[in-house]
Amino acid sequence: MRILVALFLAGMLCASDKRGVTPEDYFLFANVADPQISPDGRLVAYTITHVDAEQNRRNSEIWLVPFDGSAAPRQLTSSIGATSPRWSPDGKALAFLGGRPAQVQLLPMDGGEARRITSLKNGVTAFAWSPDGTRLVCVSRTGPAPAERSTDTRHYLASYYKFNGRSFFDPLRSHLWVVSAHGGDARQITSGDQRNDLDPQWSPDGARVAFASERTDTEPGAVDEIRTVSASGGEMKQIADRHEGDRSPRWSPDGKWIAYLAASKEDESQAIWIAGAEGGVSRQAARRLDYVPASLSWRDDGGALLFVSGWKGEQHLFSLDVRTGDVKAVTAGARYVTAPAIHYPSSRMVYTANDIRQLDELYASALDGSAERRLTHTNDDLLGRLELPEIERLPYKSADGWQVDGFFMKPVGWQEGRKYPMVLSIHGGPAGQYGMGWYHEFQVYTSRGWAVFFANPRGSTGYGVEFQRGVKMEWGGKAYQDLMNGVDAALAKYPWIDRERLGVTGGSYGGFMTNWIVSHTDRFKAAVTLRSISNFISDDGTRDGAYGHKRDFGGDIFENYEFYWRSSPLRYAKEVKTPILILHSDDDQRVPLEQGEQWFRALQHFHVPSEFVIFPRENHDLTRNGEPKHLVESLKWQVYWFDRYLNGNSRAVPPDAPLAQPK
């Protein structure tokens, strides 16, 4: 199927040297990820994931490239589904996950075939080498043995019984196991019927393992802990104050401290905390951290913590001085940097990076980000045949004078003197951000002749705590005005935009805002809303995190019911005039399907042109990691709707139309 898609798209090049991006290009993209530097600093192992369109799945392989770029990358594994490459401490072997269910495989670097070293019943989801290379700690799921039951009902004793991506919980829980690097029986070192144990990290001396422990009988993140346990098992010790969503424990190089990520009860954003490895009171690494950190690690001297964060429409590696709390950027550029791997003996590092014209590729540099060079060119051949627009930053003022970052992309083939439609796209969250990274959907829109405007209104991350918390009580207030001011700024700067052909779209919070916009203005000609909230009253009682909007809405629905209803687009359905397409997943536990159903039925009730498309087997993350065919079809539905109502193409064909029969 991949070859057929390639041949079809290649045939489109006959008329010109380059073409616009299509939804089907997703089948051809290769995803570079998870770089790992060998202990001697000479090689980088990483994964490449391709889509098998015929099998409707993603297949990953492990590749190697010299750190100095002296040779071309080469494929290391031939097995389907090889992920998570991790070098043994002596560099003589590479462990990875492979098989179904995934087990740890060990590949000797001096030649020979990989051998399986774990045989856990439910497979392995993550693992880490011990410092001496003799053992591995693994995450696997376990639970009570199947028992004879007189019913097929589900029985729950607490309100936390489902979660997006996991649907309704089964009795299995994630726990930690230790296995010899030579194979053999694995020893379970954590347990608990109401806990998931995640992200194990060895202490520098190999005696203990730190991990995040998640309660499964309360709201998500409400009662999580950072714990340690002996590598041989035994009593588990809580080492940090309880916050919300405690994650990512990382030992300091001297083994005296553990840094971790967590949100305080007063602040929704994650912060970096440090606790003594023996327990005690924890402290924030910085008094005020305006960044939302991820990919946490210690510098080798213990004097700083490194993390990745989005900042003003870009994403970079940052360093936080643990003594002063000062933060400085390590990488730079109009792009998204991810997955840093650091080799301190050679003072070098690798990472992946993408931008608006390039998917993730692998880069190497010095520890301060200097002397950067690119190591891979995985997608160059395909991207070289595509017409890719530039991106412009378009800052503007919000309703109360705050500065807001907007971004703008011209249509492919733009010509002076012509009028073009424009699509406003709104990101999810609201704690998220748009910016200078790769967005397939934007490339598709511009290839169809539509300008794209997207922005980071209040509530977005990457602009400090005050800006992010500025969304409180303002989801449909000043946040809405932020977006409308951005549309006005784009129209003022680009008079060639056709004001009579504006579209709007977004997913999750962006879907809510799409619904809110069309129920409060008729200036948009077409709307596509994805996995969107329409009624906060029912959403808060049916989503995975029950009553999860209380921070932004001044309390839960029992404390501020009227505000929840006033903030619900459903209340204003009779005001909608814009034709709207509703895309939703049937296993979405974050914004349940009933939200799309209520919105669609209300629009039909008020005779608004509307259509409703349900994707089976998918959850809230469809447009990022859903089944490949569904992900592509979601884009095709968006194109269909905007073609019909922005281009005025009454003959636009929906993606589910019967295929034309050959005569």
VEXKE-883889 format. One record per residue (C-alpha): x, y, z; residue in one letter. Coordinates in steps of 0.001 Angstrom, whole numbers, plus 500000, padded with zeros to 6 digits. Each point is the difference from the previous one (the first is absolute). Example, Ala and Ser with C-alpha at 12.3 -4.5 7.8 and 13.67 -1.06 7.14 Angstrom:
<nodes>
512300495500507800a501370503440499340s
</nodes>
This chain:
<nodes>
500000500000500000m502871502371500831r501414499473496490i496601500601498379l499534503243501930v503490501114498974a499329499218496334l496675501845500094f501540503090501541l502993499859497659a497610500080497062g498635503303501254m503411501589499353l499718499754496229c498420503430499656a502497501835502228s503207499440501913d498330500173503407k496547499451501457r498157500886503170g499769497746503032v497064497547500126t498409498086502880p501338496773498426e503574501228500398d499699498832503588y500452496459498678f503407501018498619l501412501989502905f502726498380502119a500171500930503682n503495500302501527v500058499699503803a501667498863503239d503750500550499326p502451498270502367q503795500540500029i502309496999500472s502183500074503154p503143500687497950d498263502927498268g500562498627496501r496528498817498949l496402501156500302v497160497473500010a496541501312499163y496647498850498649t498267500596496692i496276499311499813t498222499445496675h496320499500499307v498849496767498411d496828501293498328a498849496556498903e500271498583503525q498832503325501500n502781500075502591r503366501582500799r503228498028499835n503179501095501766s503616499076499310e503242500863501772i502719501774498043w503607501002500714l501949503053498880v503541501082500968p499965502989502320f502521501800497811d497905499441496877g502867498154498296s497659497382498503a496403499740498891a497395498639502430p499395496246499821r497114497843501105q500865497826502976l496860497941500603t497770498263497512s497339498934502482s496696501848499819i499227502166502999g503507500547501412a499902502989502374t501780501495503036s503676499344499159p502151500104503148r503765499411500088w501505497715502634s502375501987502259p503047498341498396d498686500629496486g500310496350498991k496261499481499504a496862501896499122l496749499089501702a496651500884498457f496314499096500104l498706497685497302g497438497272499325g496341499705500969r499552500472502842p503169502085500149a502872498414501918q503549501186500627v502338498764497270q503798500151500240l502115500523496885l503800499469500287p501887502732498175m502799497670498906d497612497997497817g497303497396500392g496249499971500367e497955501679502697a498781497757502803r497013500485502267r500839500480503668i496524500540501490t496906497812499831s497501501976502028l496430498900499351k498696503441499039n503170501249498373g502213502973500905v499094503661499485t503268501606501189a503361498972501466f503349501359501227a503512498545500425w501605499806503453s503207502067500256p502187496882500007d498195498479497021g499086496748501736t496254500599500405r497032501784498482l496948501423501715v496844499581497915c496449501300500097v497359497342499386s496334499554500766r498752497394502419t496821499227501877g497817497335501540p499603496714498173a496781499682497983p497171498716502138a496684498443499178e497312502691499999r496251499738499824s499672503323498173t501673502091497322d499208503269501758t502668502479501096r500025500811503719h501706503157501382y500488501391503487l501490503416499129a499379502738497415s503318499501498210y499168496972497850y500962501113496493k502701502036498328f500579501225496483n502113497519498068g499254497252502505r496212500124499788s498274498216502893f502598498565502329f500746496299500148d501413498422503185p503601500160498730l502451502438501576r503508501082498983s502786498921502338h503781499630500013l502062496880499380w503750499375500074v501608497487497641v503596498944499384s501604501297496806a500666496334499196h496298499184500167g498131497680502321g497119500537502368d499007503577500802a499431501058503625r497058502302500754q501099502810502360i496828502142500264t496342499075500375s496575501405500818g496521499438498598d499223503748499920q503306501367498681r501935500306496777n503769500251500429d501767501819497166l503269501493498731d502574498003502015p503443501591500511q503015498269501571w501948501684502776s503626500685499028p501202497116502190d497411497583498566g498573499203503426a496598501651499623r497426500962497408v497990503219500060a496623500081498260f496728501886499698a497050498297501661s496515500857498737e496808499273501917r497261498485497828t497099500423502411d499978503807500057t499916502791497436e502972500013497589p503048501585501597g498272500680503317a502012497561502144v503268499220498239d503312499494501734e503702499646499354i501242496835501691r503145497921500277t500429496275500497v502987497704500391s501059498347496749a499319496678501720s496503501053501062g498577500664503424g498429503037501668e499299502975497762m500884503446501342k498239503238499136q502731502588499563i498129503162498939a497119502164501106d496814499102498228r499072502451497266h497972499388496864e501244497791497188g503434499209501497d502098498670497114r503482499489498552s502234499308503040p503692500623499215r502903499203502366w502732502578500447s503459498725498936p501075499598503644d496799498115500886g499021502461502759k497053501666498281w497094499143497745i498536502624497672a496503499499498635y497140501782498261l496733500875501725a497311502655500176a499172501724503265s496359500099501040k499859503749499289e501632499949496561d498997497845497074e503411500093498314s502702497484500825q503051501145501935a503330498362500810i500349498767503575w502992498589501900i499761497619502956a502582498190502079g500504496419498849a499267498856503558e496784501989500209g499012503222501673g498616503320498872v500371500784496305s500702503424498502r499443501627496655q503170500275497920a498976503523498964a497819502392501996r498037500841496867r500233497897496850l498254501461496967d500838496917497937y498101496694499852v502862497478500263p500363496540498459a502879497586499263s501629500750503352l503644499064500735s502919501060502214w503207501507498704r502934497672500765d501374502259502766d496608500295501712g500045503784499676g497135500319497543a496880498294498729l499280499773496279l496489499972498588f498082500528496767v497242502597499825s497946501973497532g500720503717500068w498394502697497858k499097497740497100g503237498008500059e501210497020502036q503517499692501375h502346498453502519l500505502127503123f502342499875502987s498926500886503549l502686500854502558d499013498104503169v501780502564502219r498521503208498604t496929498760498132g501100501891496894d498925498561496644v501790500393496667k499332498570496543a502445497442498619v498616499603496468t498535502677497756a498207500579496720g496500500138498534a499248496303500589r498976497311502512y502897498155501681v499163496662501658t501565496845501493a503460501238501066p502641497356500809a503239501175501606i503523498502500040h501918501837502712y503438498360499463p500178501594496538s497929503103500911s497611499298497129r496310499295499526m497425498961497410v496333500880499614y497204500014497469t498578503213498557a497211500957497614n498718503232498526d497191501123497717i501806498642496906r501618496882501432q498984496981502060l502176498817502894d503622499282499103e503044499273502151l502554502681500953y503285499952501940a501660502899501799s502205501038502886a498354500177503413l499416503723499630d498181499488496681g502904501260497871s501657498200497073a496687498427499004e499878497594497073r497220497929498525r500416496214500074l496934498715498128t498060500950496869h497240497411500268t497197501959498322n502033502175497631d499045498143496830d496267500345500631l500122503560501331l502122501053497040g497053499192497744r497500502008502048l499128503680499936e500396501137503608l499015503539501048p501875502180502449e498611501106503338i499768503590501231e499763501079503603r497139502483500447l499950501510503522p496997502092501002y498237501472503030k497261498178501882s496801501462501421a501688501428503097d503319500917498412g501869496737500532w502378499008497238q498884496873498112v502040497993497502d498303499220496711g501400497984497084f499070500146496345f500549497812496926m499193501064496439k498292497622497580p502232497983497689v500212501737496620g498907503359501396w499630502651497296q499695503719500462e496628501418499055g498000496911500981r497741499468503009k500507496928502204y498036498387502859p501559499751503468m499650497290502657v500387500852503690l501370496999501938s499819499883503826i502224497752502102h498853497715502801g500611500364503702g499533502858500607p503430499265501521a501801499360496719g501602502007497253q500323500384496247y503118501275498326g502862499274497653m499726496197499862g498723497604497345w496200499773499666y498779497674497280h496492501446500010e501284503521499352f502039498762497056q496869498347498599v497913503152500432y502541502208498230t500346497478497181s496251500368499402r500355503746499557g498978501112503492w502040502312502210a500407498788503586v500030502131503139f500722498528503415f500829501619503327a500836499542503671n497202501791501878p499950500326503786r500076496594501616g502823498893497694s503257498762501499t503354501489499072g499265503566501135y500202499728503766g497706499047502857v498018503242499992e499140499663496311f499077496328500355q497775500648503008r498440502985498212g497461497556498581v498315499584503391k496296500880499614m500790501142496436e499605496921497752w497211501659498098g500916503546500981g503393501586499455k501467496808498495a497337500244497313y500823503673499489q503705499144499738d499218497807496999l497654502484498356m502617502746500384n502466497695498302g497658499429497070v499570503768499695d503789500475500075a500439497481497192a497267501623497911l501574503416500509a503469498848498980k498933497836497066y497230501779498047p499962497169497456w498207497754502528i496354499597499035d498018501166503048r496961498149498681e501827496647499995r501351499445503504l500149496531501562g500652498940503594v501087496684501476t501531498508503124g500123496914502194g499269499443503701s500194503508501547y500409501220496423g496806498122499173g498195501658502908f501226503381498789m498874499187496445t496515499249501367n500069503161502105w501091502154497060i497249498856497639v497412500478502754s501149503588500593h500779501312496500t498902499245496461d503161501304498330r501238496469499181f498804498204496889k500907496474501164a501093498209503184a501453496598500834v499975499033503683t501973496979501241l499600498138503341r498281503094501306s498174501033503158i496486501334499546s498455499610503477n502159500341503110f497237498724502257i499945496512498507s503679499995499016d501126500424503592d497890497025501078g501052497618497233t503674500738499156r502931498066501455d501073502782502376g496682500761501675a499498503674500940y503322500956498455g499134503596499079h499731501436503498k503272501989499812r498915501907496921d496301500252500870f500117501145503616g499014496655501508g498323496811498838d496524499809498459i498373499649503436f501599503266501105e499626502059496810n497356498270497901y498717503129498266e503472500970498781f500511496513498522y496741500310498084w500740503568498873r503372498733498723s498460497148498001s499604500529496224p496891497792500135l498147502799501783r500438502187496901y499348497388497297a497019501927498659k502358502879499088e502184497876497693v499825500771496290k503377498563498868t499965496565498295p501919497691502328i501530496535499727l500384498028503252i502744497354500212l500116497839503141h501415496672501209s497798497366501548d502493499124502782d500894503559500954d500033500000503796q501438503529500312r497135501636498080v497407497238499740p498062499311496819l496804501342501545e501481503501499655q500038499676496233g496565498395500021e498427502822501990q501550502647497780w498946498282496780f496428499420501117r499632503588501201a501304501331496681l497628497729498110q497177501156502251h500702503605498969f500464499041496337h503712500849499833v501814498274497092p501972497375501917s501411496502499683e501268497585502642f502825497466499448v500925497398502644i503338498174499870f499818496467501440p502689498639502350r501556503450500435e500552502153503081n500715503675500627h503391499764498255d498726498990496553l501674502800498034t503423499309501505r500277496241500459n496748498413498849g499826497239497435e501857501323496931p497001499662497682k497757501803502473h502554502765500491l500186500563496240v496222499777499637e499555502633502707s502043502398497889l498030499067496901k496729500808501791w501368503428500907q501019500613496390v496577498883498779y498153502419502283w502164503020499297f499946499258496273d496220499881500110r499431503165502026y503124502157499510l500473499230496310n496260499739499402g500465496586498400n496526498455500236s501370496895498305r502587499306502714a500020496269500734v500157498768503614p502714497406500776p497427497277500659d498286500373496616a499729496717498057p502876499481497602l499100500534496372a499465496683498239q502009499443496801p497894500078496844k
</nodes>
